[in-house]
Amino acid sequence: MTVTANGTTADDRTRRRVLSVRDLAIEFEGDTTIKAIRGASFDLYEGEVVAIVGESGSGKSVTARAILGLMASNQRITAGSIEITRYDDDGTPVVRDIAAMSEKQIRREICGRRVAMVFQDALTCLDPTMTVGKQVMEGMQEHFGLDRRAARARAIELLAEVGIDQPERRFKQYPHQLSGGMCQRVNIAIALSCNPDILICDEPTTALDVTIQLRILELLTRLQAERGLSVIFITHDLGVVATVADYVNVMYAGRIIEQGSAEQVFYDPRHPYTWGLLSAMPDLATDSSELFAIPGSPASLANLPEGDPFAPRNPFALEIDLVREPPLFDVGEGHQVASWLAHPDAPHVDMPAPLRHKIDTMLALHEGSNR
């Protein structure tokens, strides 16, 4: 049985499902049609943290924003569904499909109340003309009809909950008077203000320095545990994923190419792209002085090559990779990989020896810390 980061098991997801993304396809229309998302499917259950990882342009943020109904004017869902489920007091599920809802319905029923997002650029996400307190109050007044006094009291409680000192004073200040880390804490308070079931964190630490990044991650981890939030964590940093995620979806060229528990993806990766991401991750556990870089550039979504889009960058590519894109193969206990190397008739290929050494070292440290 595979135990994940927060104690769930890969083969026993017994909690209730709150999000189901199935065969999602999203296109951007213009002079050239860009197939940004190509058949993505994954689930999110109560209290879980699911990470979506990949290089810039892989489709992580497009997927996350679609869940919240944030679509550009030239963007459309061409296939699939995004089902958000809430449960009545008697346990009856109430399912809403974002892909079938109007923008007005999404704003009224989903944004803030069911799903909220913490964006990556903390300062630019806040309105410079409004006080911090007013911005935290807005959602509660809109969705819950709170009067100013009640909203103010709740906003100050939220500022304190996210670790902002002197919350009454900060309530009256403007974003430019706060540090980047403090602005991100305000964004988290805004996201939590309407008690959402799902929190999407889109690269929430990218624009912050390293020490502040750690504090924000610790804050998000604490809030997730205390509130029982279901979290989607978008990042390119696998080191972050290792500390927060229960399940991982690896994206490349608009498609999920490997998915499984965090333990499966970190300690038993099967896709050469995942091998590359893990090899490029710096660590202090091994004695290597060189960092690996995946060769070549990410595939262009406006002009995808025939076959597997990763094939031109894949030193382990087979002949079939150049003509046919692989399906998702089940390699055990819910672990899936879109690689022809997982086909029963494919030749056996071991991951690169330096990565094997890195994983063995990480695994030994992990097991030692759990004794």
SEGUPA-490406 format. One record per residue (C-alpha): x, y, z; residue in one letter. Coordinates in Angstrom, 1 decimal, always signed. Layout:
% residues N
{r {X, Y, Z}, 'a'}
...
% end
This chain:
% residues 371
{r {+0.0, +0.0, +0.0}, 'm'}
{r {+1.4, +3.4, -1.0}, 't'}
{r {+1.2, +6.1, +1.7}, 'v'}
{r {+1.0, +9.7, +0.5}, 't'}
{r {+2.2, +13.0, +1.9}, 'a'}
{r {-0.9, +13.6, +4.1}, 'n'}
{r {-1.4, +10.0, +5.1}, 'g'}
{r {-3.9, +9.0, +2.4}, 't'}
{r {-3.3, +5.8, +0.3}, 't'}
{r {-3.0, +5.6, -3.4}, 'a'}
{r {-5.3, +2.6, -3.6}, 'd'}
{r {-7.9, +3.8, -1.1}, 'd'}
{r {-9.2, +7.3, -1.7}, 'r'}
{r {-12.2, +7.0, +0.5}, 't'}
{r {-13.1, +10.6, +1.0}, 'r'}
{r {-15.7, +12.4, -1.1}, 'r'}
{r {-14.8, +13.7, -4.5}, 'r'}
{r {-15.2, +17.5, -4.8}, 'v'}
{r {-13.7, +18.0, -8.3}, 'l'}
{r {-13.7, +15.8, -11.4}, 's'}
{r {-12.0, +16.9, -14.6}, 'v'}
{r {-12.7, +14.6, -17.5}, 'r'}
{r {-11.2, +14.7, -21.0}, 'd'}
{r {-10.9, +18.5, -20.9}, 'l'}
{r {-9.9, +20.2, -24.1}, 'a'}
{r {-9.3, +24.0, -24.4}, 'i'}
{r {-8.4, +26.0, -27.5}, 'e'}
{r {-7.3, +29.6, -28.1}, 'f'}
{r {-8.6, +30.9, -31.4}, 'e'}
{r {-6.8, +33.4, -33.5}, 'g'}
{r {-4.7, +33.5, -36.6}, 'd'}
{r {-3.6, +30.0, -35.5}, 't'}
{r {-5.7, +27.7, -33.3}, 't'}
{r {-3.7, +26.7, -30.2}, 'i'}
{r {-4.7, +23.5, -28.5}, 'k'}
{r {-3.8, +24.5, -25.0}, 'a'}
{r {-5.3, +21.5, -23.1}, 'i'}
{r {-5.7, +18.1, -24.8}, 'r'}
{r {-7.8, +15.6, -22.9}, 'g'}
{r {-6.8, +16.3, -19.3}, 'a'}
{r {-8.5, +14.1, -16.6}, 's'}
{r {-8.0, +14.1, -12.8}, 'f'}
{r {-9.8, +14.1, -9.5}, 'd'}
{r {-9.6, +16.0, -6.3}, 'l'}
{r {-11.1, +14.6, -3.0}, 'y'}
{r {-11.9, +16.3, +0.3}, 'e'}
{r {-8.8, +17.3, +2.2}, 'g'}
{r {-6.3, +16.3, -0.5}, 'e'}
{r {-3.6, +18.3, -2.1}, 'v'}
{r {-3.2, +17.6, -5.9}, 'v'}
{r {-0.2, +19.2, -7.7}, 'a'}
{r {+0.0, +20.0, -11.3}, 'i'}
{r {+3.6, +20.4, -12.5}, 'v'}
{r {+5.5, +21.1, -15.7}, 'g'}
{r {+7.5, +23.6, -17.6}, 'e'}
{r {+6.1, +27.0, -18.5}, 's'}
{r {+3.5, +26.7, -21.3}, 'g'}
{r {+2.6, +23.1, -20.4}, 's'}
{r {-1.0, +24.0, -19.6}, 'g'}
{r {-0.9, +24.1, -15.8}, 'k'}
{r {-2.4, +27.6, -15.3}, 's'}
{r {-4.9, +27.3, -18.2}, 'v'}
{r {-6.3, +24.2, -16.5}, 't'}
{r {-6.5, +25.8, -13.1}, 'a'}
{r {-8.1, +29.0, -14.4}, 'r'}
{r {-10.7, +27.0, -16.3}, 'a'}
{r {-11.8, +25.4, -13.1}, 'i'}
{r {-12.6, +28.8, -11.7}, 'l'}
{r {-14.2, +29.9, -15.0}, 'g'}
{r {-11.5, +32.4, -15.8}, 'l'}
{r {-11.4, +32.3, -19.6}, 'm'}
{r {-10.0, +34.8, -22.1}, 'a'}
{r {-12.2, +36.2, -24.8}, 's'}
{r {-10.6, +34.0, -27.5}, 'n'}
{r {-10.5, +30.9, -25.3}, 'q'}
{r {-13.1, +28.1, -25.3}, 'r'}
{r {-13.7, +24.6, -23.9}, 'i'}
{r {-14.1, +22.3, -26.9}, 't'}
{r {-14.7, +19.0, -25.1}, 'a'}
{r {-14.9, +17.5, -21.6}, 'g'}
{r {-16.3, +18.5, -18.3}, 's'}
{r {-15.3, +20.2, -15.0}, 'i'}
{r {-17.6, +19.0, -12.4}, 'e'}
{r {-17.6, +20.6, -8.9}, 'i'}
{r {-19.5, +18.7, -6.2}, 't'}
{r {-20.7, +20.1, -2.9}, 'r'}
{r {-22.6, +18.0, -0.4}, 'y'}
{r {-25.8, +18.9, +1.5}, 'd'}
{r {-26.1, +18.3, +5.2}, 'd'}
{r {-27.5, +14.9, +4.6}, 'd'}
{r {-24.6, +14.0, +2.3}, 'g'}
{r {-26.5, +14.4, -1.0}, 't'}
{r {-24.1, +15.5, -3.8}, 'p'}
{r {-24.9, +18.6, -5.8}, 'v'}
{r {-22.9, +18.6, -9.0}, 'v'}
{r {-22.2, +21.6, -11.2}, 'r'}
{r {-20.4, +21.4, -14.5}, 'd'}
{r {-18.3, +24.6, -15.1}, 'i'}
{r {-18.1, +23.8, -18.8}, 'a'}
{r {-21.9, +24.1, -19.1}, 'a'}
{r {-22.4, +27.2, -17.0}, 'm'}
{r {-22.6, +30.8, -18.1}, 's'}
{r {-20.0, +33.3, -16.9}, 'e'}
{r {-22.7, +35.0, -14.7}, 'k'}
{r {-23.6, +31.7, -13.0}, 'q'}
{r {-20.0, +30.9, -12.4}, 'i'}
{r {-19.4, +34.3, -10.7}, 'r'}
{r {-22.5, +33.9, -8.6}, 'r'}
{r {-22.2, +30.2, -7.6}, 'e'}
{r {-18.6, +29.2, -7.9}, 'i'}
{r {-16.0, +32.0, -7.6}, 'c'}
{r {-15.1, +32.6, -4.0}, 'g'}
{r {-17.8, +30.4, -2.5}, 'r'}
{r {-16.9, +27.0, -3.9}, 'r'}
{r {-13.5, +27.7, -5.5}, 'v'}
{r {-10.9, +30.4, -4.8}, 'a'}
{r {-7.5, +31.1, -6.2}, 'm'}
{r {-4.2, +32.5, -4.8}, 'v'}
{r {-2.2, +33.9, -7.7}, 'f'}
{r {+1.5, +34.1, -8.2}, 'q'}
{r {+2.1, +37.9, -8.4}, 'd'}
{r {+1.0, +39.0, -5.0}, 'a'}
{r {+1.2, +42.8, -5.4}, 'l'}
{r {-0.4, +43.1, -8.9}, 't'}
{r {-3.4, +41.0, -7.8}, 'c'}
{r {-4.4, +43.6, -5.3}, 'l'}
{r {-6.1, +46.9, -6.2}, 'd'}
{r {-3.7, +49.7, -5.4}, 'p'}
{r {-6.6, +52.2, -4.9}, 't'}
{r {-8.3, +50.2, -2.2}, 'm'}
{r {-7.3, +49.5, +1.4}, 't'}
{r {-6.4, +46.0, +2.3}, 'v'}
{r {-9.4, +45.7, +4.6}, 'g'}
{r {-11.9, +46.7, +2.0}, 'k'}
{r {-10.5, +44.1, -0.4}, 'q'}
{r {-10.8, +41.3, +2.1}, 'v'}
{r {-14.4, +42.5, +3.0}, 'm'}
{r {-15.7, +42.6, -0.6}, 'e'}
{r {-16.4, +38.9, -1.2}, 'g'}
{r {-18.1, +38.4, +2.1}, 'm'}
{r {-20.4, +41.4, +1.5}, 'q'}
{r {-21.2, +40.3, -2.0}, 'e'}
{r {-21.8, +36.6, -1.3}, 'h'}
{r {-23.1, +36.6, +2.3}, 'f'}
{r {-24.6, +40.1, +2.5}, 'g'}
{r {-22.7, +41.0, +5.7}, 'l'}
{r {-23.0, +44.5, +6.9}, 'd'}
{r {-19.8, +46.6, +7.1}, 'r'}
{r {-19.3, +46.0, +10.9}, 'r'}
{r {-19.6, +42.3, +10.6}, 'a'}
{r {-17.4, +42.1, +7.5}, 'a'}
{r {-14.8, +44.3, +9.1}, 'r'}
{r {-14.6, +42.1, +12.2}, 'a'}
{r {-14.3, +38.9, +10.1}, 'r'}
{r {-11.7, +40.6, +7.8}, 'a'}
{r {-9.5, +41.4, +10.8}, 'i'}
{r {-9.8, +37.8, +12.0}, 'e'}
{r {-8.7, +36.5, +8.6}, 'l'}
{r {-5.7, +38.8, +8.5}, 'l'}
{r {-4.7, +37.5, +11.9}, 'a'}
{r {-5.3, +33.9, +10.8}, 'e'}
{r {-2.9, +34.2, +7.9}, 'v'}
{r {-0.2, +35.6, +10.2}, 'g'}
{r {-0.3, +39.3, +9.6}, 'i'}
{r {+0.8, +41.2, +12.7}, 'd'}
{r {-1.3, +44.2, +13.9}, 'q'}
{r {-4.2, +43.2, +11.7}, 'p'}
{r {-6.3, +46.3, +12.8}, 'e'}
{r {-3.6, +48.6, +11.6}, 'r'}
{r {-2.9, +46.6, +8.3}, 'r'}
{r {-6.7, +46.7, +7.6}, 'f'}
{r {-6.5, +50.4, +7.0}, 'k'}
{r {-3.3, +50.3, +4.8}, 'q'}
{r {-2.9, +50.1, +1.0}, 'y'}
{r {-1.0, +47.3, -0.8}, 'p'}
{r {+2.1, +49.5, -1.5}, 'h'}
{r {+2.6, +49.8, +2.2}, 'q'}
{r {+3.1, +46.1, +2.6}, 'l'}
{r {+5.9, +43.7, +1.7}, 's'}
{r {+5.6, +41.1, -1.0}, 'g'}
{r {+5.1, +38.3, +1.6}, 'g'}
{r {+2.5, +40.3, +3.4}, 'm'}
{r {+0.6, +41.0, +0.2}, 'c'}
{r {+0.5, +37.3, -0.5}, 'q'}
{r {-0.9, +36.7, +3.0}, 'r'}
{r {-3.6, +39.3, +2.2}, 'v'}
{r {-4.4, +37.4, -1.1}, 'n'}
{r {-4.7, +34.2, +0.9}, 'i'}
{r {-7.1, +35.9, +3.3}, 'a'}
{r {-9.2, +37.1, +0.4}, 'i'}
{r {-9.3, +33.6, -1.0}, 'a'}
{r {-10.4, +32.1, +2.3}, 'l'}
{r {-12.9, +34.9, +3.1}, 's'}
{r {-16.0, +33.0, +1.7}, 'c'}
{r {-14.9, +29.6, +3.1}, 'n'}
{r {-14.3, +27.8, -0.3}, 'p'}
{r {-14.2, +24.1, -0.6}, 'd'}
{r {-11.4, +24.2, -3.1}, 'i'}
{r {-8.3, +26.4, -3.1}, 'l'}
{r {-6.2, +26.8, -6.2}, 'i'}
{r {-2.6, +28.0, -5.6}, 'c'}
{r {-1.1, +29.1, -8.9}, 'd'}
{r {+2.7, +29.4, -8.3}, 'e'}
{r {+2.0, +31.3, -5.0}, 'p'}
{r {+5.6, +31.6, -4.0}, 't'}
{r {+7.3, +32.4, -7.4}, 't'}
{r {+7.8, +36.2, -6.9}, 'a'}
{r {+9.0, +35.9, -3.3}, 'l'}
{r {+12.5, +35.5, -1.9}, 'd'}
{r {+13.5, +32.0, -0.6}, 'v'}
{r {+12.9, +32.6, +3.1}, 't'}
{r {+9.4, +34.1, +2.5}, 'i'}
{r {+8.6, +31.3, +0.1}, 'q'}
{r {+9.1, +28.8, +3.0}, 'l'}
{r {+6.9, +30.8, +5.3}, 'r'}
{r {+4.1, +31.0, +2.7}, 'i'}
{r {+4.3, +27.3, +2.1}, 'l'}
{r {+4.1, +26.6, +5.8}, 'e'}
{r {+1.1, +28.9, +6.1}, 'l'}
{r {-0.7, +27.2, +3.3}, 'l'}
{r {+0.0, +23.7, +4.7}, 't'}
{r {-1.3, +24.8, +8.1}, 'r'}
{r {-4.4, +26.4, +6.7}, 'l'}
{r {-5.1, +23.3, +4.5}, 'q'}
{r {-4.9, +21.0, +7.5}, 'a'}
{r {-6.9, +23.2, +9.9}, 'e'}
{r {-9.7, +24.0, +7.4}, 'r'}
{r {-9.7, +20.6, +5.7}, 'g'}
{r {-9.3, +22.3, +2.3}, 'l'}
{r {-9.0, +20.5, -1.0}, 's'}
{r {-6.1, +22.2, -2.8}, 'v'}
{r {-4.8, +22.2, -6.3}, 'i'}
{r {-1.1, +23.4, -6.3}, 'f'}
{r {+0.3, +24.6, -9.6}, 'i'}
{r {+4.1, +24.8, -9.8}, 't'}
{r {+7.2, +24.0, -11.8}, 'h'}
{r {+9.2, +23.4, -8.6}, 'd'}
{r {+9.2, +19.7, -7.7}, 'l'}
{r {+10.8, +20.5, -4.4}, 'g'}
{r {+7.7, +22.3, -3.4}, 'v'}
{r {+5.5, +19.4, -4.6}, 'v'}
{r {+7.5, +17.0, -2.4}, 'a'}
{r {+6.5, +18.9, +0.7}, 't'}
{r {+2.8, +19.6, +0.0}, 'v'}
{r {+1.2, +17.1, -2.4}, 'a'}
{r {-0.7, +13.9, -2.0}, 'd'}
{r {-1.1, +13.3, -5.8}, 'y'}
{r {+0.8, +14.7, -8.7}, 'v'}
{r {-0.2, +15.3, -12.4}, 'n'}
{r {+2.8, +16.0, -14.7}, 'v'}
{r {+1.8, +18.1, -17.7}, 'm'}
{r {+3.5, +18.5, -21.1}, 'y'}
{r {+2.2, +20.1, -24.2}, 'a'}
{r {-1.3, +20.5, -22.8}, 'g'}
{r {-1.6, +16.9, -21.7}, 'r'}
{r {-1.2, +15.0, -18.4}, 'i'}
{r {+1.6, +12.6, -19.2}, 'i'}
{r {+2.1, +11.0, -15.8}, 'e'}
{r {-0.1, +10.9, -12.7}, 'q'}
{r {-0.1, +9.1, -9.4}, 'g'}
{r {+0.6, +9.5, -5.7}, 's'}
{r {+3.4, +11.9, -4.8}, 'a'}
{r {+5.4, +8.8, -3.6}, 'e'}
{r {+4.9, +7.0, -6.9}, 'q'}
{r {+5.9, +10.0, -9.0}, 'v'}
{r {+9.0, +10.9, -6.9}, 'f'}
{r {+10.3, +7.5, -6.1}, 'y'}
{r {+9.1, +5.4, -9.1}, 'd'}
{r {+8.8, +7.9, -12.0}, 'p'}
{r {+8.1, +6.2, -15.4}, 'r'}
{r {+8.1, +9.0, -18.0}, 'h'}
{r {+11.4, +10.3, -19.4}, 'p'}
{r {+10.0, +13.9, -19.0}, 'y'}
{r {+9.4, +13.3, -15.3}, 't'}
{r {+13.0, +11.9, -15.2}, 'w'}
{r {+14.2, +15.1, -16.6}, 'g'}
{r {+12.2, +17.3, -14.2}, 'l'}
{r {+13.5, +15.3, -11.2}, 'l'}
{r {+17.1, +15.3, -12.5}, 's'}
{r {+16.9, +19.1, -12.9}, 'a'}
{r {+15.8, +19.5, -9.2}, 'm'}
{r {+18.7, +20.7, -7.0}, 'p'}
{r {+19.3, +18.8, -3.8}, 'd'}
{r {+21.8, +18.7, -0.9}, 'l'}
{r {+21.5, +14.9, -0.5}, 'a'}
{r {+23.8, +14.0, -3.4}, 't'}
{r {+27.4, +15.0, -4.1}, 'd'}
{r {+26.8, +16.0, -7.8}, 's'}
{r {+28.0, +19.6, -8.6}, 's'}
{r {+26.2, +19.7, -12.0}, 'e'}
{r {+22.5, +20.4, -12.7}, 'l'}
{r {+20.7, +18.5, -15.5}, 'f'}
{r {+18.7, +20.4, -18.1}, 'a'}
{r {+16.2, +18.8, -20.4}, 'i'}
{r {+17.5, +19.2, -24.0}, 'p'}
{r {+15.7, +21.3, -26.5}, 'g'}
{r {+12.6, +23.6, -26.1}, 's'}
{r {+9.0, +22.8, -25.1}, 'p'}
{r {+6.8, +21.8, -28.0}, 'a'}
{r {+4.8, +24.6, -29.7}, 's'}
{r {+1.1, +24.2, -29.0}, 'l'}
{r {+0.4, +26.0, -32.3}, 'a'}
{r {+2.4, +23.5, -34.3}, 'n'}
{r {+2.6, +20.1, -32.5}, 'l'}
{r {+4.8, +17.5, -34.2}, 'p'}
{r {+3.4, +14.2, -35.4}, 'e'}
{r {+3.5, +11.5, -32.7}, 'g'}
{r {+4.6, +12.2, -29.2}, 'd'}
{r {+5.3, +16.0, -28.7}, 'p'}
{r {+8.1, +15.1, -26.3}, 'f'}
{r {+9.9, +12.8, -28.7}, 'a'}
{r {+12.3, +15.4, -30.2}, 'p'}
{r {+13.6, +16.0, -26.6}, 'r'}
{r {+13.5, +12.4, -25.5}, 'n'}
{r {+16.8, +10.5, -25.6}, 'p'}
{r {+14.8, +7.3, -25.0}, 'f'}
{r {+12.3, +7.8, -27.8}, 'a'}
{r {+11.2, +4.8, -29.8}, 'l'}
{r {+10.4, +4.7, -33.5}, 'e'}
{r {+6.6, +4.7, -32.7}, 'i'}
{r {+7.0, +7.9, -30.7}, 'd'}
{r {+7.6, +9.7, -34.0}, 'l'}
{r {+4.3, +8.6, -35.6}, 'v'}
{r {+1.8, +7.9, -32.7}, 'r'}
{r {+1.1, +9.7, -29.5}, 'e'}
{r {+1.0, +7.2, -26.6}, 'p'}
{r {-2.1, +6.6, -24.5}, 'p'}
{r {-2.1, +6.6, -20.8}, 'l'}
{r {-0.8, +3.2, -19.6}, 'f'}
{r {-1.7, +1.9, -16.1}, 'd'}
{r {+1.5, +0.8, -14.4}, 'v'}
{r {-0.1, -0.1, -11.1}, 'g'}
{r {-2.1, +1.2, -8.1}, 'e'}
{r {-3.5, +4.2, -10.0}, 'g'}
{r {-0.1, +5.2, -11.4}, 'h'}
{r {-0.5, +6.1, -15.1}, 'q'}
{r {+2.0, +7.2, -17.7}, 'v'}
{r {+1.7, +8.3, -21.3}, 'a'}
{r {+4.9, +6.7, -22.7}, 's'}
{r {+5.4, +3.9, -25.2}, 'w'}
{r {+8.1, +2.6, -22.8}, 'l'}
{r {+5.2, +1.5, -20.6}, 'a'}
{r {+3.8, -0.8, -23.3}, 'h'}
{r {+4.2, -4.5, -22.5}, 'p'}
{r {+6.1, -5.1, -25.7}, 'd'}
{r {+8.5, -2.1, -25.3}, 'a'}
{r {+12.2, -2.7, -24.6}, 'p'}
{r {+13.2, -2.3, -21.0}, 'h'}
{r {+14.8, +1.1, -20.3}, 'v'}
{r {+16.2, +2.1, -17.0}, 'd'}
{r {+16.1, +5.7, -15.7}, 'm'}
{r {+19.5, +7.5, -15.9}, 'p'}
{r {+21.9, +6.2, -13.3}, 'a'}
{r {+22.5, +9.7, -11.6}, 'p'}
{r {+18.7, +10.0, -11.1}, 'l'}
{r {+18.5, +6.5, -9.7}, 'r'}
{r {+21.2, +7.4, -7.2}, 'h'}
{r {+19.4, +10.7, -6.3}, 'k'}
{r {+16.1, +8.9, -5.8}, 'i'}
{r {+17.7, +6.1, -3.7}, 'd'}
{r {+19.3, +8.8, -1.6}, 't'}
{r {+16.1, +10.7, -1.1}, 'm'}
{r {+14.2, +7.5, -0.3}, 'l'}
{r {+16.7, +6.5, +2.3}, 'a'}
{r {+16.5, +9.9, +3.9}, 'l'}
{r {+12.7, +9.8, +3.8}, 'h'}
{r {+12.6, +6.4, +5.4}, 'e'}
{r {+15.1, +7.4, +8.0}, 'g'}
{r {+13.1, +10.5, +9.0}, 's'}
{r {+10.0, +8.3, +9.5}, 'n'}
{r {+11.6, +5.8, +11.9}, 'r'}
% end
